[in-house]
Amino acid sequence: MTDDIRLDTCVTATTTPGGPPPGTRHADALALCRPVRAVAELAALLGIPVGVAAALVADLRDAGWVTTQRPKELTDDTVVSVALLLRVKERLENVNVS
């Protein structure tokens, strides 16, 4: 089920996968999850719709190949560092949307 997978859900390849080996498209997505990737970033890198990327991530998670984590929500009392903002800016600049 992909209801809990959002654009900003973080996806990480596991070190001890379970289930059968993924198919080609799944393997392509899995290879990109080292380091951590957001679902939206996976979709852009694979050139597929975000819904398809979310479905791939759900399949990989259900088979034990990846873990998913929703990013922490920032609140008024959370300090956002300049370094974090610069990393976000750099990642956004590197996304190639064609």
Helices and strands as residue ranges (DSSP letters): E 10-13, H 24-32, E 37-38, H 39-46, H 50-62, E 66-69, H 82-94
